Amino acid sequence: MYPPTMASSMAFTTGTRKKDPIKFTLDGEEFEFVPPKSAGIFLEMVDGGSVITLTKETFDWLGDGIGEEKTAYLVNRLKDPEDDFDTPNLEAILGWLQKQVAGRPTT
């Protein structure tokens, strides 16, 4: 066999981060998410964080985008045992927002 050849180098250019507000409604409550920089989501993992840390960082990312009042609203709904709003609902919102921010919306 021949020795492996060196691949060409790759150049990357940083794109412009999306900063336009993303509006959505949850059970009649209107939200406006202003996309924060998402690097914090990944930095904890790089520094030896855990999945729990990543989850906290992801929620912090959401909170940075929707503000304290709306974050408190979501936390209170998550804590309320009588409220049907639960983790799968929050995960769906986070997934959708991340696709919007990344420019890959599917719906």
Buried (B, 14 or more C-beta within 10 A) or exposed (E): EEEEEEEEEEEEEEEEEEEEEBEBEBEEEEBEBEBBEBEEBEEBEEEEBEEEBBBBBBBBBBBBBBBEEBBEBBEEBBEEEEEEBEEEBBEEBBEBBBEBBEEEEEE
